[in-house]
Amino acid sequence: MKPKNILVFGSTGQIGRNLVRKLTKKNYKVTAVTRNLHQKGYILKTQANPGYIEIVEANVFDTEKLKELISKCDICVNLIGILFEKKRNTFNNIHKNFPSILSNFCKENNVESFIHISALGIDNAKDSKYAQSKLEGENEIKKNFHKALILRPSIVYSIDDNFTTLFMTLLNRLPFFPLYYNGNTKFSPIHSLDMAEIIATIIENKIHSQTIECVGPEEMTFKEIVNNLLISINKKRLLISIPLFLANLSATFFEFFPKPLLTKDQLKLLKYDNVASGKLKTNFDINIPSKSIFKNEIDKYSYMWRERGEFSRPN
């Protein structure tokens, strides 16, 4: 029997790489889309045996290319998202217009399913451009393609993330660390491997036409996350609650960086808890529990930020 072709946008990210590996091991054929074949192609080539993966270079604004790719696939997965805006990569373009185009083409070509990664907590963050663009993108998808499945993960972490790795770098270098909103914002961190497993299982079980919140097995405040990171890298740092006006001032300064440490929009997002709402099904409700414990997972790679690196003693 001919294997199903799964088209994956965002295949070089932390979720994408794990997902490609899982799907090809289950004998699906994956078409992995990347913006730059020469920079990212080598990463993807290691994720599957020849014949099970095809790597395609495409721009997300090239609608003709997108239409061609979707016409050849059975299932389309969109993992693309941004945390800050840069040139044409605006929240509106990436989180609303791009998913709208994909879902329209999925409907036209009668694909089996369209799986889209959104974000948890966006219903409440009315003052965030990021959250509103994500919500508008979801609405466009639902309007265009009724078989779409939307996943709303809490913060996703792994050795390849820009979350725990960035914070451990800062905690390693700075004598103190700022806490916004007193560090009380709640998260339910989910490992990228667990996210990949959720998507792969959803594809196998042919689940569609709903919105599912994806959470890890723990709820933690931002302060608890930072303390766990400090324990893992064997460091002690002063944690200081930063007044909102100072936080806004620092965010304004960071926005001039090519890759800002913090933006004013991200600061707005930090006001809102990032845990299961209780209004939608979670991955636990559909029998795909996430099993990775935050402290156990970061201990596997935090040695890179310890005093003696890989030769440091385990905690």
C-alpha atoms as a printed R data frame, in Angstrom:
    type eleno elety resid chain resno       x      y      z
1   ATOM     1    CA   MET     A     1   0.000  0.000  0.000
2   ATOM     2    CA   LYS     A     2   1.274  3.450 -0.900
3   ATOM     3    CA   PRO     A     3   2.343  5.354  2.242
4   ATOM     4    CA   LYS     A     4   0.466  8.544  3.064
5   ATOM     5    CA   ASN     A     5   2.276 11.774  2.300
6   ATOM     6    CA   ILE     A     6   2.390 14.217  5.201
7   ATOM     7    CA   LEU     A     7   3.375 17.782  4.397
8   ATOM     8    CA   VAL     A     8   5.124 19.515  7.314
9   ATOM     9    CA   PHE     A     9   5.724 23.271  7.527
10  ATOM    10    CA   GLY     A    10   8.197 24.252 10.259
11  ATOM    11    CA   SER     A    11   9.956 20.894  9.999
12  ATOM    12    CA   THR     A    12  13.361 22.162 11.200
13  ATOM    13    CA   GLY     A    13  12.070 23.448 14.557
14  ATOM    14    CA   GLN     A    14  12.235 21.575 17.846
15  ATOM    15    CA   ILE     A    15   8.812 19.946 17.337
16  ATOM    16    CA   GLY     A    16   9.278 19.455 13.595
17  ATOM    17    CA   ARG     A    17  12.474 17.441 13.758
18  ATOM    18    CA   ASN     A    18  11.057 15.056 16.341
19  ATOM    19    CA   LEU     A    19   7.797 14.771 14.422
20  ATOM    20    CA   VAL     A    20   9.525 13.961 11.115
21  ATOM    21    CA   ARG     A    21  11.493 11.223 12.846
22  ATOM    22    CA   LYS     A    22   8.397  9.715 14.475
23  ATOM    23    CA   LEU     A    23   6.313  9.782 11.306
24  ATOM    24    CA   THR     A    24   8.961  8.232  9.060
25  ATOM    25    CA   LYS     A    25   9.563  5.474 11.620
26  ATOM    26    CA   LYS     A    26   5.847  4.708 11.303
27  ATOM    27    CA   ASN     A    27   6.308  4.397  7.516
28  ATOM    28    CA   TYR     A    28   4.690  7.686  6.530
29  ATOM    29    CA   LYS     A    29   6.297  9.637  3.729
30  ATOM    30    CA   VAL     A    30   7.105 13.201  4.830
31  ATOM    31    CA   THR     A    31   7.517 16.238  2.632
32  ATOM    32    CA   ALA     A    32   9.477 18.662  4.818
33  ATOM    33    CA   VAL     A    33   9.336 22.323  3.837
34  ATOM    34    CA   THR     A    34  12.177 24.709  4.661
35  ATOM    35    CA   ARG     A    35  12.930 28.315  3.702
36  ATOM    36    CA   ASN     A    36  16.602 27.599  3.059
37  ATOM    37    CA   LEU     A    37  17.604 24.164  1.811
38  ATOM    38    CA   HIS     A    38  21.341 24.781  2.164
39  ATOM    39    CA   GLN     A    39  21.140 25.972  5.777
40  ATOM    40    CA   LYS     A    40  18.517 23.561  7.110
41  ATOM    41    CA   GLY     A    41  18.474 20.602  4.737
42  ATOM    42    CA   TYR     A    42  21.321 18.759  6.438
43  ATOM    43    CA   ILE     A    43  19.345 18.690  9.708
44  ATOM    44    CA   LEU     A    44  16.359 17.033  8.082
45  ATOM    45    CA   LYS     A    45  18.350 14.466  6.105
46  ATOM    46    CA   THR     A    46  19.350 12.744  9.356
47  ATOM    47    CA   GLN     A    47  15.721 12.318 10.478
48  ATOM    48    CA   ALA     A    48  14.679  9.587  8.035
49  ATOM    49    CA   ASN     A    49  15.827  6.848  5.691
50  ATOM    50    CA   PRO     A    50  16.031  7.670  1.974
51  ATOM    51    CA   GLY     A    51  12.682  7.406  0.255
52  ATOM    52    CA   TYR     A    52  10.695  8.419  3.340
53  ATOM    53    CA   ILE     A    53  11.557 12.095  3.312
54  ATOM    54    CA   GLU     A    54  11.546 14.734  0.606
55  ATOM    55    CA   ILE     A    55  12.974 18.147  1.462
56  ATOM    56    CA   VAL     A    56  11.494 21.094 -0.409
57  ATOM    57    CA   GLU     A    57  12.556 24.743 -0.353
58  ATOM    58    CA   ALA     A    58   9.609 27.140 -0.363
59  ATOM    59    CA   ASN     A    59   8.676 30.617  0.778
60  ATOM    60    CA   VAL     A    60   5.533 30.926  2.894
61  ATOM    61    CA   PHE     A    61   4.420 33.835  0.697
62  ATOM    62    CA   ASP     A    62   4.660 31.818 -2.546
63  ATOM    63    CA   THR     A    63   1.011 30.801 -2.900
64  ATOM    64    CA   GLU     A    64   1.493 28.904 -6.162
65  ATOM    65    CA   LYS     A    65   4.167 26.705 -4.586
66  ATOM    66    CA   LEU     A    66   2.003 26.158 -1.504
67  ATOM    67    CA   LYS     A    67  -0.938 25.118 -3.666
68  ATOM    68    CA   GLU     A    68   1.236 22.653 -5.586
69  ATOM    69    CA   LEU     A    69   2.598 21.084 -2.387
70  ATOM    70    CA   ILE     A    70  -0.817 20.687 -0.787
71  ATOM    71    CA   SER     A    71  -2.270 19.129 -3.945
72  ATOM    72    CA   LYS     A    72   0.164 16.222 -3.485
73  ATOM    73    CA   CYS     A    73  -0.326 15.599  0.256
74  ATOM    74    CA   ASP     A    74  -2.793 13.572  2.328
75  ATOM    75    CA   ILE     A    75  -2.290 15.469  5.586
76  ATOM    76    CA   CYS     A    76  -0.880 18.957  6.158
77  ATOM    77    CA   VAL     A    77   0.809 20.023  9.423
78  ATOM    78    CA   ASN     A    78   1.645 23.659 10.196
79  ATOM    79    CA   LEU     A    79   4.164 24.211 12.997
80  ATOM    80    CA   ILE     A    80   5.259 27.708 11.966
81  ATOM    81    CA   GLY     A    81   5.075 30.525 14.504
82  ATOM    82    CA   ILE     A    82   7.085 33.593 15.516
83  ATOM    83    CA   LEU     A    83   7.652 35.356 18.851
84  ATOM    84    CA   PHE     A    84   8.552 38.767 17.427
85  ATOM    85    CA   GLU     A    85   7.958 40.613 14.173
86  ATOM    86    CA   LYS     A    86  10.638 41.280 11.563
87  ATOM    87    CA   LYS     A    87  10.084 42.758  8.093
88  ATOM    88    CA   ARG     A    88   7.442 40.667  6.259
89  ATOM    89    CA   ASN     A    89   7.306 38.164  9.090
90  ATOM    90    CA   THR     A    90   4.552 39.968 10.968
91  ATOM    91    CA   PHE     A    91   2.173 38.279 13.403
92  ATOM    92    CA   ASN     A    92  -0.665 38.929 10.983
93  ATOM    93    CA   ASN     A    93   1.144 37.332  8.022
94  ATOM    94    CA   ILE     A    94   2.484 34.277  9.837
95  ATOM    95    CA   HIS     A    95  -0.272 33.508 12.342
96  ATOM    96    CA   LYS     A    96  -3.360 34.587 10.398
97  ATOM    97    CA   ASN     A    97  -2.812 34.924  6.642
98  ATOM    98    CA   PHE     A    98  -0.535 31.909  6.175
99  ATOM    99    CA   PRO     A    99  -2.788 29.400  8.027
100 ATOM   100    CA   SER     A   100  -5.779 30.857  6.183
101 ATOM   101    CA   ILE     A   101  -4.111 30.166  2.822
102 ATOM   102    CA   LEU     A   102  -3.136 26.623  3.856
103 ATOM   103    CA   SER     A   103  -6.608 25.752  5.148
104 ATOM   104    CA   ASN     A   104  -8.207 27.092  1.963
105 ATOM   105    CA   PHE     A   105  -5.951 24.945 -0.212
106 ATOM   106    CA   CYS     A   106  -6.614 21.937  2.061
107 ATOM   107    CA   LYS     A   107 -10.332 22.366  1.467
108 ATOM   108    CA   GLU     A   108  -9.883 22.757 -2.298
109 ATOM   109    CA   ASN     A   109  -7.814 19.572 -2.481
110 ATOM   110    CA   ASN     A   110  -9.946 17.622 -0.003
111 ATOM   111    CA   VAL     A   111  -6.984 16.594  2.170
112 ATOM   112    CA   GLU     A   112  -7.728 14.241  5.039
113 ATOM   113    CA   SER     A   113  -6.697 16.637  7.789
114 ATOM   114    CA   PHE     A   114  -5.013 19.946  8.529
115 ATOM   115    CA   ILE     A   115  -3.190 20.098 11.873
116 ATOM   116    CA   HIS     A   116  -2.274 23.574 13.081
117 ATOM   117    CA   ILE     A   117  -0.210 24.628 16.109
118 ATOM   118    CA   SER     A   118  -1.638 27.646 17.885
119 ATOM   119    CA   ALA     A   119  -0.938 28.676 21.502
120 ATOM   120    CA   LEU     A   120  -2.450 28.287 24.963
121 ATOM   121    CA   GLY     A   121  -3.961 31.229 26.817
122 ATOM   122    CA   ILE     A   122  -4.706 33.392 23.778
123 ATOM   123    CA   ASP     A   123  -8.384 33.882 24.630
124 ATOM   124    CA   ASN     A   124  -7.532 36.079 27.613
125 ATOM   125    CA   ALA     A   125  -4.623 38.086 26.187
126 ATOM   126    CA   LYS     A   126  -6.732 40.712 24.441
127 ATOM   127    CA   ASP     A   127  -3.945 43.313 24.560
128 ATOM   128    CA   SER     A   128  -1.300 41.137 22.866
129 ATOM   129    CA   LYS     A   129  -0.781 41.318 19.085
130 ATOM   130    CA   TYR     A   130   0.746 37.824 19.197
131 ATOM   131    CA   ALA     A   131  -2.263 36.306 20.952
132 ATOM   132    CA   GLN     A   132  -4.817 38.099 18.809
133 ATOM   133    CA   SER     A   133  -3.096 37.037 15.576
134 ATOM   134    CA   LYS     A   134  -3.103 33.430 16.800
135 ATOM   135    CA   LEU     A   135  -6.804 33.651 17.647
136 ATOM   136    CA   GLU     A   136  -7.676 35.237 14.310
137 ATOM   137    CA   GLY     A   137  -5.683 32.518 12.559
138 ATOM   138    CA   GLU     A   138  -7.714 29.847 14.357
139 ATOM   139    CA   ASN     A   139 -10.957 31.546 13.313
140 ATOM   140    CA   GLU     A   140  -9.831 31.683  9.674
141 ATOM   141    CA   ILE     A   141  -8.969 27.988  9.722
142 ATOM   142    CA   LYS     A   142 -12.311 26.963 11.245
143 ATOM   143    CA   LYS     A   143 -14.144 29.058  8.676
144 ATOM   144    CA   ASN     A   144 -12.201 27.562  5.765
145 ATOM   145    CA   PHE     A   145 -11.795 23.884  6.656
146 ATOM   146    CA   HIS     A   146 -14.091 22.080  9.093
147 ATOM   147    CA   LYS     A   147 -11.830 19.002  9.384
148 ATOM   148    CA   ALA     A   148  -8.956 21.055 10.799
149 ATOM   149    CA   LEU     A   149  -7.442 20.104 14.154
150 ATOM   150    CA   ILE     A   150  -5.988 22.952 16.239
151 ATOM   151    CA   LEU     A   151  -3.463 22.273 19.003
152 ATOM   152    CA   ARG     A   152  -2.829 24.855 21.714
153 ATOM   153    CA   PRO     A   153   0.396 24.013 23.560
154 ATOM   154    CA   SER     A   154   1.723 25.656 26.672
155 ATOM   155    CA   ILE     A   155   5.386 26.626 26.522
156 ATOM   156    CA   VAL     A   156   7.375 23.976 24.611
157 ATOM   157    CA   TYR     A   157  10.899 23.191 25.797
158 ATOM   158    CA   SER     A   158  13.876 20.992 24.844
159 ATOM   159    CA   ILE     A   159  17.600 21.212 24.230
160 ATOM   160    CA   ASP     A   160  16.749 23.007 20.950
161 ATOM   161    CA   ASP     A   161  14.428 25.645 22.417
162 ATOM   162    CA   ASN     A   162  14.832 29.393 22.831
163 ATOM   163    CA   PHE     A   163  13.360 29.285 26.327
164 ATOM   164    CA   THR     A   164  15.274 27.137 28.841
165 ATOM   165    CA   THR     A   165  18.550 27.474 26.915
166 ATOM   166    CA   LEU     A   166  18.308 31.277 26.807
167 ATOM   167    CA   PHE     A   167  17.404 31.517 30.486
168 ATOM   168    CA   MET     A   168  20.240 29.205 31.545
169 ATOM   169    CA   THR     A   169  22.672 31.345 29.548
170 ATOM   170    CA   LEU     A   170  21.411 34.510 31.267
171 ATOM   171    CA   LEU     A   171  21.385 32.859 34.697
172 ATOM   172    CA   ASN     A   172  24.947 31.725 34.099
173 ATOM   173    CA   ARG     A   173  26.162 35.237 33.261
174 ATOM   174    CA   LEU     A   174  24.067 37.654 35.313
175 ATOM   175    CA   PRO     A   175  24.353 38.197 39.088
176 ATOM   176    CA   PHE     A   176  20.571 38.683 39.316
177 ATOM   177    CA   PHE     A   177  17.505 37.739 37.281
178 ATOM   178    CA   PRO     A   178  14.347 39.821 36.788
179 ATOM   179    CA   LEU     A   179  10.927 38.451 37.671
180 ATOM   180    CA   TYR     A   180   7.997 40.016 35.843
181 ATOM   181    CA   TYR     A   181   4.629 40.133 37.647
182 ATOM   182    CA   ASN     A   182   6.473 38.737 40.698
183 ATOM   183    CA   GLY     A   183   7.104 35.486 38.832
184 ATOM   184    CA   ASN     A   184   3.558 34.298 39.592
185 ATOM   185    CA   THR     A   185   2.427 33.525 36.029
186 ATOM   186    CA   LYS     A   186   1.610 29.820 35.732
187 ATOM   187    CA   PHE     A   187   2.816 27.518 32.942
188 ATOM   188    CA   SER     A   188   2.420 23.849 32.117
189 ATOM   189    CA   PRO     A   189   5.663 23.177 30.177
190 ATOM   190    CA   ILE     A   190   5.500 20.400 27.606
191 ATOM   191    CA   HIS     A   191   8.539 18.718 26.060
192 ATOM   192    CA   SER     A   192   8.929 18.826 22.263
193 ATOM   193    CA   LEU     A   193   9.065 15.003 22.166
194 ATOM   194    CA   ASP     A   194   5.678 14.854 23.874
195 ATOM   195    CA   MET     A   195   4.267 17.367 21.382
196 ATOM   196    CA   ALA     A   196   5.581 15.290 18.483
197 ATOM   197    CA   GLU     A   197   4.017 12.175 20.008
198 ATOM   198    CA   ILE     A   198   0.664 13.941 20.361
199 ATOM   199    CA   ILE     A   199   0.675 14.977 16.687
200 ATOM   200    CA   ALA     A   200   1.809 11.550 15.446
201 ATOM   201    CA   THR     A   201  -0.863  9.777 17.530
202 ATOM   202    CA   ILE     A   202  -3.548 12.181 16.330
203 ATOM   203    CA   ILE     A   203  -2.600 11.365 12.744
204 ATOM   204    CA   GLU     A   204  -2.685  7.616 13.430
205 ATOM   205    CA   ASN     A   205  -6.026  7.808 15.246
206 ATOM   206    CA   LYS     A   206  -7.520 10.137 12.603
207 ATOM   207    CA   ILE     A   207  -8.631 12.746 15.129
208 ATOM   208    CA   HIS     A   208  -9.871 15.984 13.560
209 ATOM   209    CA   SER     A   209 -12.419 18.816 13.741
210 ATOM   210    CA   GLN     A   210 -11.616 20.064 17.251
211 ATOM   211    CA   THR     A   211  -9.323 22.248 19.354
212 ATOM   212    CA   ILE     A   212  -7.114 20.541 21.945
213 ATOM   213    CA   GLU     A   213  -4.980 22.120 24.663
214 ATOM   214    CA   CYS     A   214  -1.561 20.482 25.035
215 ATOM   215    CA   VAL     A   215  -0.029 20.595 28.498
216 ATOM   216    CA   GLY     A   216   2.720 18.882 30.429
217 ATOM   217    CA   PRO     A   217   2.178 16.838 33.598
218 ATOM   218    CA   GLU     A   218   3.024 19.779 35.922
219 ATOM   219    CA   GLU     A   219   1.866 23.318 36.612
220 ATOM   220    CA   MET     A   220   4.680 25.689 37.587
221 ATOM   221    CA   THR     A   221   5.015 29.399 38.187
222 ATOM   222    CA   PHE     A   222   7.630 31.357 36.273
223 ATOM   223    CA   LYS     A   223   9.603 31.694 39.511
224 ATOM   224    CA   GLU     A   224   9.528 27.922 40.053
225 ATOM   225    CA   ILE     A   225  10.792 27.381 36.503
226 ATOM   226    CA   VAL     A   226  13.713 29.759 37.085
227 ATOM   227    CA   ASN     A   227  14.539 28.097 40.417
228 ATOM   228    CA   ASN     A   228  14.565 24.676 38.740
229 ATOM   229    CA   LEU     A   229  16.961 25.977 36.105
230 ATOM   230    CA   LEU     A   230  19.244 27.422 38.808
231 ATOM   231    CA   ILE     A   231  19.342 24.095 40.635
232 ATOM   232    CA   SER     A   232  20.166 22.272 37.392
233 ATOM   233    CA   ILE     A   233  23.143 24.514 36.586
234 ATOM   234    CA   ASN     A   234  24.346 24.649 40.219
235 ATOM   235    CA   LYS     A   235  24.013 28.415 40.499
236 ATOM   236    CA   LYS     A   236  22.548 30.838 43.027
237 ATOM   237    CA   ARG     A   237  21.177 34.134 41.792
238 ATOM   238    CA   LEU     A   238  19.212 37.012 43.246
239 ATOM   239    CA   LEU     A   239  15.675 37.013 41.831
240 ATOM   240    CA   ILE     A   240  14.284 40.551 41.717
241 ATOM   241    CA   SER     A   241  10.677 41.524 41.035
242 ATOM   242    CA   ILE     A   242  10.781 44.285 38.426
243 ATOM   243    CA   PRO     A   243   8.198 47.126 38.430
244 ATOM   244    CA   LEU     A   244   6.120 47.207 35.260
245 ATOM   245    CA   PHE     A   245   7.422 50.592 34.070
246 ATOM   246    CA   LEU     A   246  11.035 49.335 34.290
247 ATOM   247    CA   ALA     A   247  10.054 46.123 32.524
248 ATOM   248    CA   ASN     A   248   8.487 48.130 29.693
249 ATOM   249    CA   LEU     A   249  11.600 50.306 29.500
250 ATOM   250    CA   SER     A   250  13.903 47.285 29.202
251 ATOM   251    CA   ALA     A   251  11.593 45.645 26.640
252 ATOM   252    CA   THR     A   252  11.683 48.821 24.529
253 ATOM   253    CA   PHE     A   253  15.488 48.672 24.594
254 ATOM   254    CA   PHE     A   254  15.624 44.937 23.766
255 ATOM   255    CA   GLU     A   255  13.354 45.431 20.747
256 ATOM   256    CA   PHE     A   256  16.281 47.074 18.932
257 ATOM   257    CA   PHE     A   257  18.170 43.740 19.016
258 ATOM   258    CA   PRO     A   258  18.044 41.420 15.941
259 ATOM   259    CA   LYS     A   259  16.704 38.698 18.277
260 ATOM   260    CA   PRO     A   260  15.161 40.556 21.234
261 ATOM   261    CA   LEU     A   261  15.400 38.988 24.690
262 ATOM   262    CA   LEU     A   262  12.022 40.498 25.526
263 ATOM   263    CA   THR     A   263   9.453 42.584 23.652
264 ATOM   264    CA   LYS     A   264   6.617 44.728 24.979
265 ATOM   265    CA   ASP     A   265   4.154 42.294 23.437
266 ATOM   266    CA   GLN     A   266   5.789 39.318 25.198
267 ATOM   267    CA   LEU     A   267   5.626 41.286 28.434
268 ATOM   268    CA   LYS     A   268   1.859 41.600 27.973
269 ATOM   269    CA   LEU     A   269   1.594 37.841 27.447
270 ATOM   270    CA   LEU     A   270   3.376 37.197 30.751
271 ATOM   271    CA   LYS     A   271   0.372 38.649 32.600
272 ATOM   272    CA   TYR     A   272  -1.735 35.638 31.714
273 ATOM   273    CA   ASP     A   273  -1.492 32.059 32.981
274 ATOM   274    CA   ASN     A   274  -0.485 29.504 30.373
275 ATOM   275    CA   VAL     A   275  -2.267 26.423 31.715
276 ATOM   276    CA   ALA     A   276  -5.307 24.363 30.720
277 ATOM   277    CA   SER     A   277  -8.450 26.517 30.650
278 ATOM   278    CA   GLY     A   278 -10.887 23.780 31.649
279 ATOM   279    CA   LYS     A   279 -13.087 24.755 28.693
280 ATOM   280    CA   LEU     A   280 -11.487 22.494 26.065
281 ATOM   281    CA   LYS     A   281 -10.189 18.935 25.954
282 ATOM   282    CA   THR     A   282  -6.511 18.435 26.734
283 ATOM   283    CA   ASN     A   283  -4.125 15.811 25.423
284 ATOM   284    CA   PHE     A   284  -4.788 13.882 28.658
285 ATOM   285    CA   ASP     A   285  -8.517 13.809 27.859
286 ATOM   286    CA   ILE     A   286  -7.848 12.138 24.488
287 ATOM   287    CA   ASN     A   287  -5.520  9.571 26.095
288 ATOM   288    CA   ILE     A   288  -2.224 11.028 24.887
289 ATOM   289    CA   PRO     A   289  -0.643 12.067 28.185
290 ATOM   290    CA   SER     A   290   2.642 13.956 28.234
291 ATOM   291    CA   LYS     A   291   5.084 12.172 30.536
292 ATOM   292    CA   SER     A   292   8.243 14.283 30.575
293 ATOM   293    CA   ILE     A   293   8.994 15.886 33.966
294 ATOM   294    CA   PHE     A   294  10.510 19.348 33.553
295 ATOM   295    CA   LYS     A   295  13.389 18.990 36.043
296 ATOM   296    CA   ASN     A   296  14.338 15.517 34.773
297 ATOM   297    CA   GLU     A   297  14.509 16.697 31.157
298 ATOM   298    CA   ILE     A   298  16.505 19.886 31.694
299 ATOM   299    CA   ASP     A   299  19.000 17.933 33.821
300 ATOM   300    CA   LYS     A   300  19.878 15.984 30.658
301 ATOM   301    CA   TYR     A   301  21.322 19.041 28.930
302 ATOM   302    CA   SER     A   302  21.904 21.664 31.648
303 ATOM   303    CA   TYR     A   303  25.475 20.398 32.168
304 ATOM   304    CA   MET     A   304  26.483 22.713 29.309
305 ATOM   305    CA   TRP     A   305  25.880 25.673 31.653
306 ATOM   306    CA   ARG     A   306  27.547 24.178 34.748
307 ATOM   307    CA   GLU     A   307  31.006 25.074 36.024
308 ATOM   308    CA   ARG     A   308  32.773 21.986 34.673
309 ATOM   309    CA   GLY     A   309  30.420 21.211 31.804
310 ATOM   310    CA   GLU     A   310  29.970 17.528 31.059
311 ATOM   311    CA   PHE     A   311  32.436 16.680 33.848
312 ATOM   312    CA   SER     A   312  30.332 18.323 36.531
313 ATOM   313    CA   ARG     A   313  28.726 16.112 39.130
314 ATOM   314    CA   PRO     A   314  25.050 15.348 38.727
315 ATOM   315    CA   ASN     A   315  22.780 17.138 41.206
